[in-house]
Amino acid sequence: ITPEQVQSVVDDVASVQPFWAQLPLSDRARYLRRAAQAIIDQIDELAELLTLEQGKAGNESYVMELLPTIDSLRWIADAGPEILDEERIPLPIFMKQKRARFAYEPLGVVGVIAPWNYPWSIPFGEVAIALMAGNGVVLKPASLTPLIGGQIQGVFERAGVPEGLVRTVHGGGAVGQALIETSASKIFFTGSVEVGRRVGVECAQRMKGSVLELGGKDPMLVCADANLANAISGCLWGGFANAGQTCSGIERVYVVEDVAGRFVEGVVEGAKALTVGDPMDWETEIGPMVSQEQLELVTELVDDAVANGATLHCGGAEPPFFRPAVLTGVTHDMRIMREEIFGPVVPIVSVEDEDEAIELANSSE
């Protein structure tokens, strides 16, 4: 699709949306339950497509993308009618002849611009909530993961929602920008989408109701009294799941010096033990990076840290993979402690006490 055609797609969805909006909440919920069953009916095919297109290990396609979506659909269907139902407002006794209620009205058309790192679960939840609230949806999948994104529309169509209520537009950043500039009432998008951070911030400033989620530089704090076995396994999962390509993944670790040696030893041992390889193999725990560009960005940050005095205990680039890496000797002067890594890399800093850990955790943009 060309950017010039996006508005016509939004208009088409807007022509269908009023019929959907007038359905009772219980009826909308019934369609979401059907969508959950539609996922279950083809879950193996969806998991395979997810893994082939995005590169995450097969078990992650099931447990981090598809199964949570089924759970979300059922929760939205169960809780949605109560959340969205009219709310009676109590009035003073001298106004007892009056009645007042809060009523929730659909917005119209909601645009969803999907990321490539969780190309199913993130946009699917946003689409489902928009539908439960009575809206139509225009979805733009990431250009790195267009096929699995296109399957979201198919699931709702198989669930029986009105034809044209959910539409998909494919393309790069220009198409995402065009969707932002349409008459859509609300735009959802995340930091790894192709419109980029600058455009995203401009969109949030310009459009009432836009929802913007950027990347992260999330810290993990390990105190002296921590259960180290749990802390180590949590670090391995939080830092390396989806090959580290998670906006809310662990990007830096501050560990109290009393337990730092044992913690680093455990994380390094665990990182080395992770199986890297073909994501279609059930033994694989770390698949390839989503693109050569992502691989180069992660490699650049690690190389910069090592060049400035950090110690790389394990891991590194092995195209198309990046083996799980653990760094010590890092400082906040290094790019790797200030910029989002978005790869399977865990920088660890030893600190004197919890107060220092909290101070360093907060010293981030």
C-alpha positions in Angstrom: 0.0 0.0 0.0 1.2 3.5 -0.6 1.1 6.2 2.1 -1.6 8.1 0.0 -3.9 5.1 0.3 -3.9 4.8 4.1 -6.6 7.4 4.7 -9.0 5.5 2.4 -8.4 2.3 4.5 -9.2 4.3 7.7 -12.4 5.6 6.0 -13.5 2.1 5.0 -13.1 0.9 8.6 -15.0 3.9 9.8 -17.9 3.0 7.6 -18.1 -0.5 9.3 -17.4 0.6 12.9 -20.8 2.1 13.8 -22.5 -1.3 13.3 -20.0 -2.9 15.6 -20.3 -0.1 18.2 -24.0 -0.6 18.6 -23.6 -4.3 19.6 -24.1 -5.0 23.3 -20.9 -5.5 25.3 -21.8 -9.2 25.8 -21.9 -9.7 22.0 -18.5 -8.1 21.5 -17.1 -10.3 24.3 -18.5 -13.4 22.5 -16.5 -12.6 19.4 -13.3 -12.2 21.4 -13.8 -15.6 22.9 -14.2 -17.0 19.4 -10.9 -15.3 18.5 -9.2 -17.1 21.3 -10.5 -20.4 20.0 -9.4 -19.4 16.5 -5.8 -19.0 17.8 -6.0 -22.4 19.6 -7.2 -24.0 16.4 -4.1 -23.0 14.5 -1.6 -22.4 17.2 1.1 -24.7 15.8 1.0 -22.9 12.4 1.1 -19.5 14.0 4.1 -20.5 16.3 6.0 -21.8 13.3 5.4 -18.6 11.3 6.4 -16.5 14.3 9.7 -18.4 14.7 10.6 -18.4 11.0 9.9 -14.7 10.5 11.1 -13.1 13.8 13.7 -15.6 14.9 12.7 -16.2 18.5 13.0 -19.8 19.8 10.0 -21.9 19.2 9.1 -22.4 22.8 9.1 -18.6 23.2 6.7 -18.2 20.3 4.2 -20.3 22.3 4.8 -19.1 25.9 5.7 -15.4 25.3 3.4 -14.6 22.4 0.6 -17.0 21.6 -0.5 -18.4 25.0 -0.6 -15.0 26.8 -2.7 -13.7 23.9 -5.3 -16.4 24.5 -5.3 -15.6 28.2 -5.7 -11.9 27.4 -8.6 -12.4 25.1 -10.5 -14.4 27.7 -9.8 -11.8 30.4 -10.9 -8.9 28.1 -14.1 -10.9 27.3 -14.8 -11.6 30.9 -13.9 -8.3 32.5 -14.6 -5.9 29.5 -18.4 -5.8 29.9 -18.2 -4.8 33.5 -15.4 -2.3 33.0 -17.2 -0.6 30.1 -20.7 -0.8 31.5 -22.4 2.5 32.4 -21.6 3.7 35.9 -24.4 5.2 38.0 -23.4 8.4 39.8 -24.9 9.0 43.2 -26.6 12.4 43.6 -27.6 14.4 46.7 -31.0 13.7 48.2 -32.5 16.9 47.0 -31.9 15.7 43.5 -33.4 12.3 44.0 -35.8 12.8 41.0 -32.7 12.9 38.8 -30.4 10.1 37.5 -26.9 10.4 36.3 -24.5 7.9 34.7 -21.1 7.7 33.2 -21.3 6.2 29.7 -18.4 5.0 27.6 -18.5 5.8 23.9 -16.3 4.2 21.3 -13.7 6.5 19.7 -14.1 5.3 16.1 -11.0 4.0 14.4 -7.9 3.1 16.3 -4.5 2.8 14.6 -2.0 0.2 15.9 1.6 0.3 14.7 3.3 -2.9 15.7 6.9 -3.6 16.7 9.0 -6.4 15.3 10.3 -7.8 18.6 6.9 -9.0 19.8 5.0 -8.8 16.5 2.0 -10.9 17.8 1.3 -10.3 21.5 1.9 -6.6 21.6 -0.4 -5.5 18.7 -2.9 -8.3 19.3 -3.7 -7.1 22.8 -4.1 -3.5 21.6 -6.4 -4.6 18.7 -8.5 -6.8 21.1 -9.0 -4.0 23.6 -9.9 -1.5 20.9 -12.5 -3.9 19.6 -14.0 -4.6 23.0 -14.4 -0.9 23.4 -16.4 -0.8 20.2 -13.8 0.6 17.8 -12.6 -0.4 14.4 -8.8 -1.0 13.9 -6.2 -0.3 11.2 -3.1 -2.4 12.0 0.3 -1.7 10.5 2.7 -4.6 11.2 6.5 -4.0 11.2 8.0 -4.5 7.8 10.4 -7.1 9.4 7.5 -9.2 10.5 4.6 -8.6 8.0 3.3 -12.1 7.7 2.6 -12.8 11.4 1.1 -9.3 11.7 -1.2 -10.0 8.8 -2.5 -13.1 10.6 -4.0 -10.9 13.4 -6.6 -9.7 11.0 -7.3 -13.2 9.9 -7.9 -14.5 13.4 -10.6 -11.9 14.0 -12.2 -12.6 10.6 -12.3 -16.3 11.5 -14.0 -15.2 14.8 -16.7 -13.6 12.7 -16.3 -9.9 13.3 -17.9 -7.8 10.6 -15.9 -7.8 7.4 -13.6 -4.7 7.1 -13.7 -3.9 10.9 -10.0 -4.9 11.2 -7.8 -4.0 8.3 -4.0 -4.4 7.8 -1.7 -1.9 5.9 1.8 -3.0 5.1 4.8 -0.8 4.5 7.7 1.0 6.1 8.1 4.2 8.1 6.2 6.2 5.5 3.1 4.1 5.9 3.3 4.4 9.7 3.7 8.1 9.4 0.7 8.3 7.0 -1.4 6.3 9.5 -0.5 8.8 12.3 -1.6 11.6 10.1 -5.0 10.1 9.2 -8.3 10.8 10.9 -7.9 7.8 13.2 -8.9 8.8 16.7 -6.1 7.1 18.6 -2.7 5.7 17.7 -0.9 2.9 19.7 2.8 2.3 18.9 6.0 1.2 20.6 9.6 2.2 20.5 10.8 -0.4 18.1 8.4 0.6 15.3 9.5 2.2 12.1 8.1 5.7 12.7 10.9 6.1 15.2 11.3 8.0 18.5 11.3 11.5 17.1 8.2 11.1 15.1 6.6 9.2 18.0 7.2 12.0 20.4 5.8 14.5 17.9 2.8 12.3 17.4 2.2 12.1 21.2 2.4 15.9 21.4 0.2 16.5 18.4 -2.6 13.9 18.7 -4.9 13.8 21.6 -5.0 10.3 23.1 -1.9 8.9 21.4 -0.2 6.1 23.4 3.6 6.0 23.0 5.9 3.4 24.6 9.6 3.9 23.9 12.6 1.7 24.8 14.1 1.2 28.2 17.3 1.0 30.2 15.9 -1.1 32.9 18.1 -1.9 35.9 18.2 -5.0 38.1 19.2 -4.5 41.7 20.7 -7.5 43.7 20.9 -6.9 47.4 23.2 -8.7 49.9 20.4 -10.9 51.3 19.0 -11.9 47.8 18.2 -15.5 47.0 21.1 -15.8 44.6 19.8 -18.8 42.7 16.6 -16.9 41.9 18.4 -13.7 41.1 20.8 -15.5 38.7 17.9 -17.3 36.9 15.9 -14.0 36.8 18.9 -12.2 35.3 19.3 -14.9 32.6 15.7 -14.8 31.6 15.3 -11.0 31.9 18.5 -10.3 29.9 18.5 -13.0 27.3 14.8 -13.9 26.5 14.0 -13.2 22.8 17.7 -12.8 22.3 17.6 -9.7 24.5 15.2 -7.9 22.1 12.8 -6.8 24.7 12.0 -3.2 25.6 11.5 -4.1 29.3 14.4 -6.5 29.4 17.2 -6.2 31.9 19.7 -3.8 30.5 22.1 -3.3 33.4 22.6 -4.9 36.8 23.8 -3.4 40.1 24.9 -6.0 42.7 26.0 -5.4 46.2 29.7 -6.2 46.5 29.2 -8.8 49.3 27.6 -11.2 46.7 28.9 -9.8 43.5 31.5 -12.5 42.9 29.1 -15.3 43.3 26.4 -13.6 41.2 28.7 -12.8 38.3 30.0 -16.4 38.4 26.5 -17.8 38.3 25.3 -15.5 35.5 28.4 -16.3 33.3 28.0 -20.0 33.9 24.3 -19.8 33.0 24.9 -17.7 29.9 27.5 -20.1 28.6 25.1 -23.0 29.1 22.3 -21.5 26.9 21.8 -23.2 23.6 22.2 -20.9 20.6 21.1 -22.0 17.2 18.2 -22.8 14.8 15.1 -21.4 16.5 13.0 -24.3 15.0 15.0 -26.8 17.0 13.2 -27.4 20.4 16.6 -27.5 22.2 17.4 -23.9 21.1 17.0 -21.2 23.7 18.6 -18.2 21.9 17.7 -17.7 18.2 19.3 -15.3 15.7 19.0 -11.5 15.9 16.1 -10.2 13.9 18.3 -8.4 11.3 21.9 -7.7 10.4 21.4 -4.1 11.5 20.4 -5.2 15.0 23.4 -7.5 15.2 25.7 -4.7 14.2 24.3 -2.3 16.7 24.7 -4.7 19.6 28.2 -5.6 18.5 29.1 -1.9 18.3 28.1 -1.3 21.9 29.9 -4.3 23.3 33.1 -3.5 21.3 32.9 0.1 22.5 32.7 -1.1 26.2 35.6 -3.5 25.8 37.7 -0.8 24.1 37.1 1.4 27.1 38.1 -1.1 29.7 35.2 -3.4 30.3 35.8 -7.2 30.6 33.8 -9.5 28.3 33.4 -12.8 30.2 31.5 -14.7 27.5 29.5 -14.2 24.3 29.8 -12.1 21.3 28.8 -11.8 17.6 28.6 -15.0 15.6 26.4 -14.0 12.7 23.4 -14.3 12.5 23.6 -14.9 16.2 24.9 -12.9 19.2 25.9 -15.3 21.9 24.7 -14.2 25.4 27.3 -11.8 26.7 28.2 -10.8 30.3 30.3 -7.7 31.0 31.9 -6.4 34.1 34.1 -3.3 34.7 31.6 -1.1 33.0 31.0 2.5 34.0 28.3 5.1 33.3 30.7 6.9 30.9 30.3 4.0 28.5 27.7 4.0 25.8 26.5 0.5 26.8 25.3 1.9 30.2 23.5 4.8 28.6 22.0 3.5 25.3 19.5 0.8 24.8 21.3 -2.4 23.9 18.4 -4.5 22.5 20.4 -7.7 22.4 21.5 -10.5 24.7 24.0 -8.5 26.8 24.1 -8.0 30.6 26.5 -5.4 32.0 27.1 -5.9 35.7 28.3 -3.3 38.2 29.4 -4.0 41.8 28.2 -1.4 44.3 28.9 -0.8 48.0 25.4 -0.9 49.2 21.7 -0.6 48.3 21.8 3.2 48.4 24.5 3.3 45.7 22.5 0.8 43.6 19.4 2.9 43.8 21.3 6.1 42.9 22.9 4.5 39.9 19.7 2.9 38.8 18.1 6.3 38.8 20.9 8.0 36.8 19.5 7.2 33.4 17.8 9.2 30.7 
